[in-house]
Amino acid sequence: MTMFTILGVLVFGLLLLGIGAVMKKRWLSIFSIVPIAIAVGQLAFLFLMGM
């Protein structure tokens, strides 16, 4: 994944989290954890590769 793709997935997850909170849809907020976790994991992996 490129850096822009990772950031796009992170923004998508945060948008889902925000929409789920505003619409009070618990399942949407729970589902948003998946792209956020993927993006954070990929960012950590890239950071560790750079060290």
TORDREN-186834 format. One record per residue: residue number from 0; x, y negated, z negated of N, C-alpha, C, O, CB in turn. Coordinates in steps of 0.05 Angstrom, whole numbers, plus 5000, padded with zeros to 4 digits. Glycine has a CB too. Example, Ala and Ser with C-alpha at 12.3 -4.5 7.8 and 13.67 -1.06 7.14 Angstrom:
BEGIN
[r 0; [5264; 5114; 4844]; [5246; 5090; 4844]; [5264; 5066; 4844]; [5285; 5066; 4831]; [5226; 5089; 4819]]
[r 1; [5257; 5045; 4858]; [5273; 5021; 4857]; [5258; 4999; 4843]; [5268; 4977; 4839]; [5282; 5012; 4886]]
***
This chain:
BEGIN
[r 0; [5017; 5024; 5000]; [5000; 5000; 5000]; [5018; 4975; 5000]; [5038; 4974; 4986]; [4981; 5000; 4976]]
[r 1; [5010; 4956; 5016]; [5025; 4931; 5016]; [5015; 4913; 4992]; [4995; 4919; 4980]; [5021; 4916; 5043]]
[r 2; [5030; 4893; 4987]; [5024; 4875; 4965]; [4996; 4862; 4969]; [4981; 4859; 4950]; [5045; 4854; 4961]]
[r 3; [4990; 4854; 4994]; [4965; 4841; 4999]; [4942; 4860; 4996]; [4920; 4853; 4987]; [4965; 4829; 5027]]
[r 4; [4946; 4885; 5003]; [4925; 4905; 5000]; [4920; 4910; 4970]; [4897; 4912; 4962]; [4933; 4932; 5013]]
[r 5; [4941; 4912; 4954]; [4938; 4916; 4926]; [4923; 4892; 4913]; [4905; 4896; 4897]; [4966; 4919; 4912]]
[r 6; [4930; 4868; 4921]; [4916; 4844; 4910]; [4887; 4844; 4919]; [4870; 4835; 4904]; [4931; 4819; 4919]]
[r 7; [4882; 4852; 4944]; [4855; 4854; 4954]; [4838; 4873; 4938]; [4815; 4868; 4931]; [4854; 4861; 4983]]
[r 8; [4849; 4896; 4932]; [4835; 4916; 4916]; [4830; 4906; 4888]; [4809; 4910; 4876]; [4851; 4943; 4915]]
[r 9; [4849; 4892; 4877]; [4846; 4880; 4850]; [4824; 4859; 4850]; [4808; 4859; 4832]; [4873; 4868; 4841]]
[r 10; [4824; 4842; 4870]; [4803; 4821; 4872]; [4776; 4834; 4875]; [4756; 4826; 4863]; [4809; 4802; 4895]]
[r 11; [4774; 4855; 4892]; [4749; 4870; 4896]; [4739; 4881; 4870]; [4715; 4880; 4864]; [4753; 4892; 4917]]
[r 12; [4757; 4893; 4854]; [4749; 4905; 4829]; [4739; 4883; 4809]; [4720; 4887; 4795]; [4772; 4920; 4816]]
[r 13; [4753; 4861; 4809]; [4745; 4839; 4791]; [4718; 4827; 4800]; [4702; 4820; 4783]; [4766; 4817; 4790]]
[r 14; [4713; 4826; 4826]; [4687; 4816; 4836]; [4665; 4835; 4827]; [4644; 4827; 4818]; [4687; 4814; 4866]]
[r 15; [4670; 4862; 4830]; [4650; 4881; 4822]; [4644; 4879; 4792]; [4621; 4880; 4783]; [4659; 4909; 4828]]
[r 16; [4665; 4874; 4776]; [4662; 4871; 4747]; [4645; 4847; 4741]; [4628; 4848; 4724]; [4690; 4869; 4734]]
[r 17; [4651; 4825; 4755]; [4636; 4800; 4750]; [4607; 4803; 4759]; [4589; 4794; 4744]; [4648; 4777; 4765]]
[r 18; [4602; 4815; 4782]; [4575; 4818; 4791]; [4559; 4837; 4773]; [4536; 4832; 4766]; [4574; 4830; 4820]]
[r 19; [4572; 4858; 4764]; [4560; 4877; 4745]; [4552; 4863; 4719]; [4532; 4869; 4707]; [4578; 4900; 4740]]
[r 20; [4570; 4845; 4709]; [4564; 4831; 4684]; [4541; 4811; 4688]; [4524; 4809; 4670]; [4589; 4816; 4675]]
[r 21; [4541; 4797; 4710]; [4519; 4777; 4715]; [4492; 4791; 4718]; [4472; 4782; 4708]; [4526; 4760; 4739]]
[r 22; [4492; 4813; 4734]; [4467; 4827; 4739]; [4460; 4847; 4717]; [4439; 4860; 4718]; [4469; 4842; 4766]]
[r 23; [4477; 4849; 4697]; [4473; 4867; 4674]; [4469; 4896; 4684]; [4452; 4911; 4674]; [4449; 4859; 4658]]
[r 24; [4486; 4904; 4703]; [4486; 4931; 4713]; [4511; 4945; 4702]; [4533; 4941; 4711]; [4486; 4932; 4745]]
[r 25; [4506; 4962; 4681]; [4528; 4975; 4668]; [4543; 4994; 4687]; [4568; 4996; 4685]; [4518; 4990; 4643]]
[r 26; [4529; 5008; 4705]; [4542; 5027; 4722]; [4561; 5013; 4742]; [4581; 5024; 4749]; [4521; 5043; 4738]]
[r 27; [4554; 4988; 4750]; [4571; 4973; 4768]; [4597; 4964; 4754]; [4618; 4964; 4765]; [4556; 4949; 4780]]
[r 28; [4594; 4957; 4729]; [4617; 4949; 4713]; [4635; 4973; 4709]; [4660; 4970; 4710]; [4609; 4937; 4686]]
[r 29; [4624; 4996; 4703]; [4640; 5020; 4699]; [4654; 5028; 4725]; [4677; 5036; 4725]; [4623; 5043; 4689]]
[r 30; [4639; 5026; 4748]; [4650; 5033; 4774]; [4673; 5014; 4782]; [4692; 5022; 4796]; [4629; 5032; 4795]]
[r 31; [4673; 4989; 4772]; [4693; 4970; 4780]; [4720; 4976; 4767]; [4741; 4966; 4775]; [4684; 4942; 4772]]
[r 32; [4720; 4993; 4747]; [4745; 5000; 4734]; [4763; 5016; 4753]; [4788; 5014; 4751]; [4740; 5017; 4708]]
[r 33; [4752; 5031; 4771]; [4767; 5048; 4790]; [4786; 5031; 4807]; [4810; 5036; 4807]; [4749; 5064; 4808]]
[r 34; [4776; 5011; 4823]; [4795; 4995; 4839]; [4815; 4979; 4822]; [4838; 4975; 4830]; [4780; 4976; 4857]]
[r 35; [4806; 4969; 4798]; [4824; 4954; 4781]; [4847; 4972; 4772]; [4870; 4964; 4772]; [4809; 4942; 4757]]
[r 36; [4840; 4997; 4764]; [4861; 5016; 4754]; [4880; 5023; 4777]; [4904; 5025; 4772]; [4847; 5041; 4743]]
[r 37; [4870; 5027; 4801]; [4887; 5034; 4824]; [4906; 5011; 4829]; [4930; 5015; 4833]; [4870; 5040; 4849]]
[r 38; [4896; 4986; 4830]; [4912; 4963; 4836]; [4934; 4959; 4814]; [4957; 4953; 4821]; [4895; 4938; 4838]]
[r 39; [4926; 4961; 4789]; [4946; 4957; 4767]; [4967; 4979; 4768]; [4990; 4974; 4764]; [4931; 4957; 4740]]
[r 40; [4958; 5004; 4774]; [4978; 5026; 4776]; [4997; 5022; 4799]; [5021; 5027; 4796]; [4963; 5052; 4780]]
[r 41; [4987; 5012; 4822]; [5005; 5007; 4844]; [5024; 4984; 4839]; [5047; 4985; 4846]; [4988; 5001; 4869]]
[r 42; [5014; 4963; 4825]; [5032; 4941; 4818]; [5053; 4950; 4799]; [5077; 4942; 4802]; [5015; 4918; 4806]]
[r 43; [5046; 4966; 4780]; [5066; 4977; 4761]; [5087; 4994; 4775]; [5111; 4992; 4770]; [5053; 4993; 4739]]
[r 44; [5077; 5010; 4794]; [5095; 5027; 4810]; [5115; 5011; 4826]; [5139; 5016; 4827]; [5079; 5046; 4828]]
[r 45; [5105; 4990; 4839]; [5122; 4972; 4855]; [5142; 4958; 4837]; [5166; 4955; 4844]; [5106; 4951; 4870]]
[r 46; [5133; 4949; 4813]; [5151; 4936; 4794]; [5173; 4955; 4785]; [5197; 4947; 4783]; [5136; 4925; 4770]]
[r 47; [5166; 4979; 4779]; [5186; 4999; 4770]; [5205; 5006; 4792]; [5229; 5012; 4786]; [5172; 5023; 4759]]
[r 48; [5196; 5007; 4817]; [5214; 5013; 4839]; [5234; 4991; 4843]; [5257; 4996; 4851]; [5198; 5018; 4865]]
[r 49; [5226; 4966; 4837]; [5244; 4944; 4840]; [5266; 4942; 4819]; [5285; 4927; 4823]; [5229; 4919; 4841]]
[r 50; [5262; 4955; 4797]; [5282; 4953; 4775]; [5306; 4971; 4780]; [5324; 4972; 4763]; [5269; 4960; 4748]]
***
